Amino acid sequence: MGEALLKNEERALFALRQLYRAYGYQPYKMSKFEEYDLYLRNKDFLVSDRIIAFTDTNGRLMALKPDVTLSIIKNTEDSSSEKRKVYYNENVYRVSPRTGHYKEILQTGLECIGSIDLYDLYETVLLAAKSLAAISEDFVLDISHLGILNAILESIGGDSAWKRGVTECIASKNRHDLKKLCEGLPADQTERLCSLIGIYGDGATVLPQLEALCEGETAKAALEELRALNGLLQGSPLASRIRFDFSIVNHMSYYNGIVFRGFLAGISEGVLSGGRYDKLLRRMGKEGGAVGFALYLDLLEELSSNRSDFDVDALVLYSDSTPIEELTEVVDRLTAAGECVSVQKTIPQKLRYRRLVELGKGAEQ
């Protein structure tokens, strides 16, 4: 009963902390504040570029943290052979796209930084799927590979504005506007880009479709990495919940390689986002590779509530004449049996209780 009283996000934190520790990830804790310049230099990586800033007592311009990943990278030393694996549970402060007001958002996630290889990609994607499964069995994890899209765009050419427009059309599955952007291109190049919109499904369905699109060493290498990752994931009991979707194009200025997004039934937007972000490390003067994800626990408020119809199992009423020994004995007995108990002298107006225990009356109702 006690667990049922926890909010969705609180229950998720308990389960996810155990999951990440089981795979050797260490807890990371950061201050609520970070130098504003860190976020100013990387505004295009942030979900929102509106940041709460203030001047500290020493004159430095500080910010109330809108992101955790940037802080982790800043405080991680370069290593060509080691990997730093951390997880975090942090509140970040952003403007809510739904309300337009600043909101404190509970976010959890993990980062693997350093000498990244195929196993690290597999482990991160697997943990993303397990994170979603820890919250609800009705989930989907969609995976893409930016190496393939980037290779196709580079082979066609075009300036950065055009590439950005194409990427936005693919992300929104907007075939009509994509064709307009491709006017003047050879028909086969237009078709290669448009076909990415319709590529969705399991590995057996998607990988053969991608083979026809991947020309050149870069695209073929990306396809082989995707094929190897799919082979590893097929050994997981969660494989049926993992799909390939090339409309997933997370922050192409920073991400490279594998990217993914997680969805839960009953929530209108993605609750998990991540991928490989070596580009972000380079931007911040770091070597090596990095892969990770963030899970936005505030969105779990949209899930249908699993709370009980009652706030407590037992409401224990006592009076000034009730022996304290009797009161503690009853409470100890009830809580030892796993019941949730509220001890009161009068019945609170809004408390929903399963049964009433009135001490001194010799009866439980």
KEKE-3310 file (N, C-alpha, C; in steps of 0.2 Angstrom, whole numbers, plus 5000, padded with zeros to 4 digits):
npx = (5004:5010:5019:5010:5006:5016:5021:5020:5033:5041:5041:5047:5060:5066:5066:5074:5086:5091:5093:5102:5113:5116:5122:5134:5135:5139:5133:5130:5131:5126:5128:5115:5117:5127:5140:5134:5140:5143:5131:5127:5136:5132:5119:5111:5110:5102:5086:5077:5081:5080:5085:5087:5095:5107:5117:5131:5137:5151:5152:5151:5142:5129:5119:5103:5102:5098:5101:5109:5119:5129:5136:5141:5150:5159:5165:5172:5187:5197:5200:5208:5207:5199:5182:5170:5156:5141:5126:5111:5100:5091:5085:5080:5078:5067:5058:5042:5035:5021:5015:5022:5028:5042:5048:5051:5059:5060:5073:5080:5094:5108:5126:5139:5156:5170:5181:5172:5163:5155:5149:5146:5137:5126:5124:5119:5107:5100:5098:5091:5079:5076:5073:5062:5053:5053:5044:5032:5025:5020:5027:5038:5053:5062:5074:5087:5100:5111:5122:5119:5109:5116:5126:5119:5114:5126:5131:5122:5123:5121:5117:5118:5106:5097:5099:5095:5082:5077:5080:5071:5059:5059:5059:5047:5039:5035:5031:5026:5031:5045:5047:5045:5056:5066:5065:5071:5082:5089:5078:5081:5088:5079:5070:5077:5079:5065:5061:5066:5057:5047:5052:5051:5050:5054:5071:5072:5064:5068:5082:5085:5079:5086:5099:5098:5098:5111:5125:5142:5156:5154:5140:5138:5146:5139:5127:5132:5135:5123:5116:5124:5121:5107:5108:5113:5103:5093:5094:5088:5073:5066:5066:5055:5049:5057:5060:5065:5067:5068:5064:5069:5079:5088:5095:5106:5117:5125:5123:5129:5129:5121:5105:5090:5073:5061:5045:5029:5014:4999:5005:5008:5020:5037:5046:5059:5075:5090:5107:5122:5135:5147:5151:5147:5156:5168:5165:5166:5179:5184:5191:5188:5173:5155:5140:5123:5107:5092:5078:5063:5055:5044:5034:5028:5017:5006:5002:4990:4983:4989:4986:4979:4961:4961:4969:4975:4977:4973:4965:4969:4961:4963:4963:4966:4965:4970:4981:4998:5006:4997:4993:5005:5008:4997:4999:5012:5009:5000:5008:5018:5012:5012:5003:4997:4996:4988:4988:4977:4968:4956:4944:4951:4945:4947:4953:4955:4951:4953:4949:4943:4950:4947:4953:4951:4937:4936:4934:4936:4933)
npy = (4994:5006:5009:5011:5024:5032:5045:5043:5047:5046:5032:5027:5032:5025:5012:5014:5019:5007:4999:5006:5006:4992:4990:4996:5010:5025:5037:5054:5070:5087:5105:5117:5127:5134:5141:5154:5156:5143:5138:5147:5146:5135:5135:5130:5117:5115:5111:5122:5139:5148:5154:5155:5167:5175:5187:5182:5184:5186:5193:5185:5179:5168:5153:5145:5128:5122:5110:5094:5086:5094:5099:5087:5083:5094:5092:5081:5072:5070:5054:5041:5028:5024:5023:5034:5031:5037:5040:5050:5060:5073:5090:5101:5117:5124:5132:5128:5120:5119:5127:5139:5145:5145:5130:5118:5103:5086:5075:5061:5051:5044:5044:5039:5041:5042:5030:5024:5010:4997:4989:4998:5006:4997:4993:5005:5008:4997:4999:5010:5005:4996:5005:5012:5001:4998:5008:5006:4993:4995:5002:5010:5010:5020:5019:5027:5031:5044:5044:5039:5047:5059:5056:5054:5067:5074:5068:5074:5087:5105:5120:5124:5129:5123:5109:5109:5112:5101:5091:5094:5092:5078:5074:5078:5070:5075:5074:5081:5095:5091:5087:5098:5106:5099:5101:5103:5094:5078:5065:5053:5056:5064:5054:5046:5053:5055:5043:5039:5044:5035:5024:5012:5001:4984:4977:4966:4971:4984:4985:4979:4988:4999:4996:4998:5012:5016:5022:5023:5024:5029:5029:5015:5010:5015:5008:4995:4996:4998:4986:4977:4982:4979:4965:4962:4967:4958:4948:4952:4951:4962:4965:4965:4977:4987:4998:5004:5020:5032:5045:5050:5062:5068:5084:5087:5095:5091:5078:5062:5047:5033:5037:5039:5038:5037:5031:5031:5023:5033:5045:5060:5064:5061:5053:5050:5053:5052:5047:5045:5057:5063:5074:5085:5084:5087:5100:5106:5104:5092:5075:5058:5048:5048:5043:5043:5046:5054:5054:5061:5064:5072:5071:5060:5063:5063:5050:5037:5037:5026:5026:5021:5020:5024:5035:5030:5014:5012:5022:5027:5032:5041:5046:5058:5051:5038:5025:5027:5016:5007:5013:5014:5000:4996:5003:4998:4985:4986:4992:4983:4973:4978:4988:5005:5018:5031:5041:5049:5062:5066:5064:5068:5079:5077:5065:5049:5034:5016:5008:5011:5013:5014:5017:5012:5009:4996:4991:4988:4996)
npz = (5000:5004:4994:4983:4986:4982:4970:4952:4946:4957:4961:4949:4950:4961:4955:4944:4949:4955:4944:4936:4944:4945:4933:4935:4935:4942:4955:4950:4956:4955:4957:4960:4953:4939:4929:4919:4906:4901:4897:4888:4878:4872:4868:4858:4860:4870:4876:4878:4876:4885:4899:4917:4925:4936:4945:4954:4971:4970:4958:4946:4933:4935:4932:4934:4933:4917:4912:4912:4906:4900:4911:4916:4906:4906:4918:4917:4914:4900:4892:4884:4885:4896:4903:4909:4919:4923:4932:4935:4945:4944:4947:4934:4927:4917:4903:4901:4887:4886:4895:4895:4905:4917:4924:4936:4933:4935:4931:4925:4921:4911:4907:4897:4895:4886:4880:4869:4862:4852:4862:4872:4866:4864:4877:4882:4874:4878:4891:4891:4885:4896:4906:4902:4902:4916:4920:4913:4904:4892:4880:4868:4860:4849:4836:4827:4815:4813:4805:4793:4787:4787:4778:4766:4764:4763:4751:4742:4743:4745:4755:4773:4778:4769:4772:4785:4784:4777:4786:4796:4790:4788:4801:4805:4797:4785:4770:4759:4760:4760:4747:4740:4744:4738:4725:4709:4711:4705:4702:4708:4719:4727:4729:4738:4749:4753:4755:4767:4776:4777:4782:4794:4808:4813:4814:4804:4795:4792:4789:4776:4768:4770:4764:4751:4751:4756:4751:4747:4759:4772:4774:4773:4783:4794:4792:4795:4808:4814:4810:4818:4831:4831:4830:4843:4851:4848:4857:4868:4879:4877:4864:4855:4858:4852:4839:4823:4817:4805:4807:4818:4823:4833:4837:4827:4826:4836:4840:4834:4824:4832:4838:4848:4854:4867:4870:4880:4882:4883:4886:4878:4871:4868:4881:4884:4878:4868:4863:4853:4856:4851:4844:4853:4863:4856:4853:4866:4868:4871:4870:4864:4865:4868:4875:4879:4889:4893:4904:4906:4919:4924:4914:4917:4924:4916:4915:4917:4934:4946:4959:4974:4979:4992:5004:5015:5023:5036:5048:5063:5077:5092:5110:5123:5134:5130:5133:5129:5127:5122:5110:5103:5101:5093:5081:5078:5075:5064:5054:5053:5047:5034:5031:5028:5039:5047:5061:5071:5081:5078:5064:5049:5037:5023:5021:5014:5020:5022:5033:5049:5065:5081:5096:5112:5111:5107:5095:5077:5062)
capx = (5000:5014:5022:5005:5005:5021:5019:5024:5040:5045:5042:5052:5067:5068:5068:5080:5092:5094:5094:5109:5119:5117:5127:5141:5135:5140:5129:5133:5127:5129:5125:5109:5120:5132:5141:5130:5143:5143:5125:5127:5140:5129:5111:5107:5110:5097:5079:5075:5087:5078:5089:5086:5102:5108:5124:5133:5140:5158:5151:5150:5135:5127:5112:5100:5104:5093:5103:5114:5124:5134:5140:5145:5155:5163:5169:5175:5193:5198:5203:5208:5206:5194:5176:5166:5149:5137:5119:5109:5093:5092:5079:5082:5074:5066:5052:5037:5032:5014:5012:5026:5031:5047:5045:5056:5058:5064:5075:5085:5098:5115:5131:5145:5160:5177:5183:5166:5163:5149:5146:5143:5130:5121:5122:5115:5101:5097:5096:5085:5073:5074:5071:5055:5050:5052:5039:5026:5026:5017:5032:5041:5060:5063:5081:5089:5107:5112:5127:5116:5106:5122:5130:5115:5114:5133:5131:5118:5126:5116:5119:5116:5099:5093:5100:5091:5075:5076:5080:5064:5053:5060:5058:5039:5037:5031:5033:5024:5036:5051:5047:5046:5063:5070:5064:5078:5086:5087:5072:5083:5090:5073:5067:5081:5077:5058:5060:5068:5051:5043:5056:5049:5049:5060:5077:5071:5060:5071:5089:5085:5077:5092:5104:5097:5100:5117:5130:5148:5159:5152:5134:5139:5149:5134:5122:5134:5135:5116:5115:5127:5117:5101:5109:5114:5097:5088:5094:5084:5066:5062:5067:5049:5047:5062:5059:5069:5062:5073:5062:5072:5085:5090:5100:5111:5123:5129:5123:5131:5128:5115:5101:5084:5068:5056:5038:5025:5007:4996:5009:5007:5026:5043:5048:5066:5079:5097:5111:5129:5136:5154:5151:5146:5162:5172:5163:5168:5186:5185:5192:5184:5166:5150:5133:5118:5100:5088:5071:5059:5050:5038:5029:5024:5010:5001:5000:4984:4985:4989:4985:4973:4956:4962:4975:4978:4973:4969:4965:4969:4959:4965:4961:4971:4965:4972:4988:5003:5008:4992:4993:5011:5007:4992:5003:5017:5006:4997:5013:5022:5008:5012:4998:4998:4993:4988:4986:4974:4963:4949:4944:4952:4939:4948:4957:4952:4954:4950:4945:4944:4952:4945:4956:4946:4931:4937:4931:4939:4927)
capy = (5000:5012:5010:5014:5031:5036:5047:5039:5048:5043:5025:5026:5034:5019:5007:5016:5019:5000:4997:5009:5003:4985:4990:4999:5017:5029:5043:5060:5076:5093:5110:5119:5133:5133:5147:5155:5155:5136:5137:5152:5144:5129:5136:5126:5110:5115:5110:5129:5143:5153:5152:5159:5169:5180:5188:5180:5189:5188:5196:5180:5178:5161:5151:5140:5123:5119:5104:5090:5083:5099:5099:5081:5084:5099:5090:5074:5072:5066:5047:5037:5020:5022:5025:5036:5029:5040:5042:5056:5062:5080:5095:5106:5123:5126:5135:5122:5122:5118:5133:5145:5147:5141:5124:5113:5097:5080:5072:5056:5048:5041:5045:5035:5045:5040:5025:5021:5005:4994:4986:5004:5008:4992:4994:5012:5007:4992:5002:5015:5001:4994:5011:5013:4995:4999:5012:5004:4988:4997:5007:5009:5013:5021:5020:5029:5032:5050:5043:5037:5053:5064:5053:5055:5074:5076:5066:5078:5094:5110:5123:5122:5130:5118:5103:5110:5111:5094:5087:5096:5089:5071:5073:5079:5066:5080:5072:5086:5100:5089:5087:5105:5108:5095:5103:5104:5088:5072:5061:5047:5059:5066:5048:5043:5057:5054:5036:5039:5046:5029:5018:5011:4994:4980:4976:4962:4975:4990:4984:4978:4994:5004:4994:5002:5019:5017:5022:5026:5020:5032:5026:5008:5009:5017:5003:4989:4997:4997:4979:4974:4983:4975:4958:4961:4968:4953:4943:4954:4950:4968:4967:4967:4984:4991:4999:5008:5025:5037:5052:5052:5066:5072:5089:5085:5099:5088:5070:5058:5040:5031:5041:5036:5041:5032:5033:5027:5023:5037:5051:5063:5065:5056:5054:5048:5055:5051:5045:5047:5064:5065:5081:5089:5083:5091:5107:5108:5103:5085:5070:5052:5048:5049:5041:5043:5048:5058:5053:5067:5061:5076:5069:5054:5065:5061:5043:5036:5036:5020:5026:5018:5024:5027:5038:5026:5008:5012:5028:5026:5037:5040:5052:5060:5045:5032:5024:5028:5009:5004:5016:5012:4993:4995:5006:4994:4979:4987:4994:4977:4969:4981:4993:5012:5020:5038:5042:5056:5062:5067:5062:5073:5080:5075:5059:5043:5028:5010:5006:5015:5009:5018:5015:5013:5007:4989:4988:4991:4997)
capz = (5000:5004:4987:4979:4988:4979:4963:4947:4946:4963:4960:4944:4953:4965:4951:4939:4953:4956:4937:4934:4949:4943:4927:4936:4934:4948:4955:4949:4959:4953:4961:4956:4949:4934:4926:4913:4900:4899:4893:4883:4872:4869:4868:4853:4862:4876:4874:4878:4877:4890:4905:4923:4926:4941:4947:4961:4976:4967:4951:4941:4930:4936:4929:4937:4928:4913:4908:4916:4902:4899:4917:4917:4901:4908:4924:4915:4911:4894:4893:4878:4887:4902:4902:4915:4918:4929:4932:4939:4947:4945:4944:4930:4926:4909:4901:4899:4881:4887:4899:4893:4911:4920:4928:4939:4930:4938:4926:4927:4915:4912:4902:4896:4891:4885:4875:4867:4857:4851:4868:4876:4862:4865:4884:4883:4871:4882:4898:4889:4885:4902:4909:4900:4904:4923:4921:4909:4899:4885:4878:4861:4859:4842:4835:4821:4814:4809:4800:4786:4785:4785:4772:4760:4763:4760:4744:4738:4744:4748:4761:4780:4779:4766:4776:4791:4782:4775:4792:4799:4786:4789:4808:4806:4792:4780:4763:4754:4760:4758:4740:4738:4745:4733:4718:4705:4712:4702:4705:4713:4726:4730:4732:4743:4755:4754:4757:4775:4780:4778:4785:4801:4809:4816:4810:4798:4790:4790:4787:4769:4765:4771:4760:4744:4751:4758:4746:4750:4764:4778:4775:4774:4790:4799:4792:4798:4815:4815:4810:4823:4836:4830:4832:4850:4854:4847:4862:4874:4879:4876:4857:4852:4859:4849:4832:4819:4814:4803:4808:4824:4821:4838:4838:4822:4827:4842:4840:4828:4825:4835:4842:4850:4858:4870:4871:4884:4880:4888:4886:4871:4868:4870:4888:4884:4872:4869:4858:4854:4855:4851:4842:4859:4867:4852:4854:4873:4869:4874:4865:4865:4863:4873:4873:4885:4888:4898:4905:4908:4924:4924:4909:4920:4927:4911:4915:4922:4940:4949:4966:4977:4981:4998:5006:5020:5025:5043:5052:5070:5082:5100:5114:5128:5139:5127:5135:5124:5125:5118:5104:5099:5100:5087:5076:5076:5072:5058:5050:5052:5042:5028:5031:5029:5045:5050:5068:5072:5086:5075:5057:5044:5032:5016:5021:5012:5023:5021:5039:5055:5071:5087:5102:5118:5109:5107:5088:5071:5057)
cpx = (5004:5017:5016:5004:5010:5018:5023:5031:5044:5046:5047:5059:5070:5070:5074:5086:5095:5096:5101:5115:5121:5122:5133:5141:5135:5136:5133:5128:5130:5125:5119:5111:5126:5134:5137:5133:5143:5136:5124:5130:5137:5121:5108:5107:5104:5090:5075:5081:5085:5080:5088:5093:5102:5115:5126:5136:5148:5158:5150:5143:5133:5120:5110:5099:5098:5095:5108:5120:5130:5139:5144:5151:5161:5168:5171:5181:5193:5202:5203:5207:5201:5187:5173:5159:5145:5130:5117:5102:5093:5086:5083:5076:5073:5059:5047:5034:5024:5011:5016:5029:5037:5044:5051:5054:5062:5066:5080:5088:5104:5119:5137:5150:5167:5178:5176:5166:5156:5145:5142:5137:5125:5119:5117:5108:5097:5094:5090:5078:5071:5071:5063:5051:5049:5046:5032:5029:5024:5022:5035:5048:5061:5071:5082:5097:5108:5118:5124:5113:5111:5125:5125:5114:5121:5134:5127:5121:5121:5119:5116:5109:5095:5093:5095:5083:5073:5075:5073:5059:5053:5058:5050:5036:5032:5034:5032:5030:5043:5052:5048:5053:5068:5069:5070:5083:5084:5082:5075:5085:5084:5070:5070:5079:5070:5057:5062:5062:5047:5046:5055:5048:5054:5065:5076:5068:5064:5078:5089:5083:5082:5098:5104:5099:5107:5122:5136:5150:5156:5145:5134:5141:5143:5129:5125:5134:5127:5114:5118:5123:5111:5102:5110:5107:5092:5088:5090:5077:5062:5063:5061:5046:5052:5061:5064:5065:5067:5070:5065:5079:5087:5096:5106:5117:5128:5129:5126:5130:5121:5111:5094:5080:5063:5050:5034:5018:5003:4999:5010:5014:5031:5045:5056:5069:5086:5101:5118:5131:5143:5155:5151:5153:5168:5171:5165:5175:5188:5186:5187:5177:5161:5143:5129:5111:5098:5081:5068:5053:5044:5033:5025:5017:5005:4998:4994:4986:4984:4988:4979:4967:4956:4968:4979:4974:4969:4970:4964:4967:4960:4963:4966:4971:4968:4979:4992:5005:5003:4992:4999:5011:5002:4996:5008:5015:5003:5003:5017:5019:5008:5007:5000:4994:4993:4985:4983:4969:4956:4950:4946:4947:4941:4952:4953:4955:4950:4946:4947:4945:4952:4948:4951:4939:4930:4934:4935:4934:4930)
cpy = (5006:5014:5014:5021:5035:5039:5043:5040:5046:5036:5023:5027:5028:5014:5008:5016:5012:4998:5000:5007:4996:4985:4994:5007:5020:5035:5049:5066:5082:5099:5113:5125:5131:5140:5148:5154:5148:5135:5141:5150:5138:5129:5131:5119:5109:5114:5117:5133:5149:5151:5157:5161:5174:5181:5186:5185:5191:5191:5192:5179:5170:5160:5145:5134:5121:5113:5101:5088:5088:5099:5093:5081:5089:5097:5083:5075:5067:5059:5043:5030:5019:5025:5028:5035:5032:5040:5047:5057:5069:5084:5100:5111:5125:5129:5129:5124:5122:5125:5139:5148:5143:5136:5120:5106:5091:5076:5067:5053:5046:5044:5041:5038:5042:5036:5021:5016:5002:4992:4992:5006:5003:4992:5000:5011:5002:4995:5007:5011:4998:4999:5012:5007:4995:5004:5009:4998:4990:5003:5005:5013:5014:5023:5023:5030:5038:5049:5042:5043:5058:5062:5055:5063:5077:5074:5071:5085:5099:5114:5121:5123:5125:5111:5103:5109:5104:5090:5088:5092:5081:5070:5074:5074:5069:5079:5078:5092:5098:5089:5094:5108:5104:5096:5105:5098:5083:5068:5056:5050:5061:5060:5045:5047:5056:5047:5035:5040:5039:5023:5017:5003:4990:4979:4972:4966:4980:4989:4983:4984:4999:5002:4997:5009:5021:5017:5026:5023:5023:5029:5019:5006:5010:5011:4997:4990:4996:4990:4975:4975:4980:4968:4957:4962:4963:4948:4946:4953:4956:4970:4968:4974:4989:4992:5004:5013:5031:5044:5054:5056:5071:5077:5087:5089:5095:5081:5068:5051:5038:5036:5037:5040:5036:5035:5028:5028:5028:5044:5054:5064:5061:5058:5053:5050:5054:5049:5046:5054:5066:5072:5086:5089:5088:5099:5110:5106:5097:5080:5064:5052:5048:5046:5041:5045:5051:5055:5058:5064:5065:5074:5063:5056:5063:5054:5042:5034:5029:5020:5023:5023:5027:5030:5033:5019:5009:5019:5026:5032:5036:5046:5053:5054:5039:5031:5024:5021:5006:5006:5014:5004:4992:4997:5001:4987:4980:4988:4988:4973:4973:4986:5000:5015:5028:5038:5049:5056:5063:5065:5068:5073:5076:5068:5053:5037:5022:5008:5011:5011:5014:5015:5016:5011:4999:4986:4992:4991:4997)
cpz = (5000:4998:4982:4980:4984:4972:4958:4946:4951:4963:4955:4946:4957:4960:4946:4943:4954:4949:4935:4938:4947:4937:4928:4936:4941:4949:4954:4952:4957:4957:4957:4952:4944:4931:4919:4906:4897:4895:4887:4876:4869:4869:4863:4855:4867:4873:4874:4879:4881:4897:4911:4925:4932:4942:4954:4965:4974:4960:4946:4939:4931:4933:4933:4932:4924:4910:4913:4912:4901:4905:4918:4912:4904:4914:4923:4912:4905:4896:4886:4879:4892:4900:4909:4914:4924:4927:4936:4940:4949:4943:4940:4929:4919:4909:4898:4892:4881:4890:4897:4899:4913:4924:4930:4937:4933:4932:4928:4920:4916:4906:4903:4892:4891:4879:4873:4861:4856:4857:4872:4872:4864:4872:4885:4880:4875:4888:4896:4888:4892:4907:4908:4902:4912:4925:4919:4904:4892:4883:4871:4862:4852:4841:4828:4821:4810:4804:4793:4783:4783:4779:4766:4759:4761:4753:4739:4738:4747:4754:4768:4781:4775:4769:4782:4789:4780:4781:4796:4796:4787:4796:4809:4801:4787:4773:4758:4754:4758:4750:4737:4739:4740:4726:4714:4706:4707:4705:4710:4719:4730:4733:4738:4750:4758:4757:4765:4779:4782:4781:4793:4802:4813:4811:4804:4793:4787:4787:4779:4765:4765:4766:4753:4745:4753:4753:4749:4757:4771:4779:4776:4780:4795:4798:4795:4806:4818:4815:4816:4830:4837:4832:4839:4853:4854:4853:4869:4874:4878:4868:4853:4853:4856:4842:4829:4815:4812:4803:4815:4822:4827:4837:4833:4823:4832:4842:4833:4829:4828:4839:4843:4854:4860:4871:4876:4882:4885:4888:4879:4868:4871:4877:4889:4877:4873:4863:4859:4852:4855:4849:4848:4862:4863:4853:4861:4874:4872:4868:4867:4863:4869:4870:4880:4883:4894:4898:4909:4913:4925:4920:4912:4923:4922:4911:4919:4929:4943:4956:4968:4978:4988:4999:5011:5021:5031:5046:5059:5074:5089:5103:5119:5133:5137:5130:5129:5122:5121:5111:5100:5097:5094:5081:5073:5073:5065:5053:5048:5047:5035:5026:5031:5034:5046:5057:5069:5079:5084:5067:5053:5039:5025:5016:5019:5015:5022:5027:5044:5061:5077:5093:5108:5117:5108:5100:5083:5066:5050)
residu = (MET:GLY:GLU:ALA:LEU:LEU:LYS:ASN:GLU:GLU:ARG:ALA:LEU:PHE:ALA:LEU:ARG:GLN:LEU:TYR:ARG:ALA:TYR:GLY:TYR:GLN:PRO:TYR:LYS:MET:SER:LYS:PHE:GLU:GLU:TYR:ASP:LEU:TYR:LEU:ARG:ASN:LYS:ASP:PHE:LEU:VAL:SER:ASP:ARG:ILE:ILE:ALA:PHE:THR:ASP:THR:ASN:GLY:ARG:LEU:MET:ALA:LEU:LYS:PRO:ASP:VAL:THR:LEU:SER:ILE:ILE:LYS:ASN:THR:GLU:ASP:SER:SER:SER:GLU:LYS:ARG:LYS:VAL:TYR:TYR:ASN:GLU:ASN:VAL:TYR:ARG:VAL:SER:PRO:ARG:THR:GLY:HIS:TYR:LYS:GLU:ILE:LEU:GLN:THR:GLY:LEU:GLU:CYS:ILE:GLY:SER:ILE:ASP:LEU:TYR:ASP:LEU:TYR:GLU:THR:VAL:LEU:LEU:ALA:ALA:LYS:SER:LEU:ALA:ALA:ILE:SER:GLU:ASP:PHE:VAL:LEU:ASP:ILE:SER:HIS:LEU:GLY:ILE:LEU:ASN:ALA:ILE:LEU:GLU:SER:ILE:GLY:GLY:ASP:SER:ALA:TRP:LYS:ARG:GLY:VAL:THR:GLU:CYS:ILE:ALA:SER:LYS:ASN:ARG:HIS:ASP:LEU:LYS:LYS:LEU:CYS:GLU:GLY:LEU:PRO:ALA:ASP:GLN:THR:GLU:ARG:LEU:CYS:SER:LEU:ILE:GLY:ILE:TYR:GLY:ASP:GLY:ALA:THR:VAL:LEU:PRO:GLN:LEU:GLU:ALA:LEU:CYS:GLU:GLY:GLU:THR:ALA:LYS:ALA:ALA:LEU:GLU:GLU:LEU:ARG:ALA:LEU:ASN:GLY:LEU:LEU:GLN:GLY:SER:PRO:LEU:ALA:SER:ARG:ILE:ARG:PHE:ASP:PHE:SER:ILE:VAL:ASN:HIS:MET:SER:TYR:TYR:ASN:GLY:ILE:VAL:PHE:ARG:GLY:PHE:LEU:ALA:GLY:ILE:SER:GLU:GLY:VAL:LEU:SER:GLY:GLY:ARG:TYR:ASP:LYS:LEU:LEU:ARG:ARG:MET:GLY:LYS:GLU:GLY:GLY:ALA:VAL:GLY:PHE:ALA:LEU:TYR:LEU:ASP:LEU:LEU:GLU:GLU:LEU:SER:SER:ASN:ARG:SER:ASP:PHE:ASP:VAL:ASP:ALA:LEU:VAL:LEU:TYR:SER:ASP:SER:THR:PRO:ILE:GLU:GLU:LEU:THR:GLU:VAL:VAL:ASP:ARG:LEU:THR:ALA:ALA:GLY:GLU:CYS:VAL:SER:VAL:GLN:LYS:THR:ILE:PRO:GLN:LYS:LEU:ARG:TYR:ARG:ARG:LEU:VAL:GLU:LEU:GLY:LYS:GLY:ALA:GLU:GLN)
# end
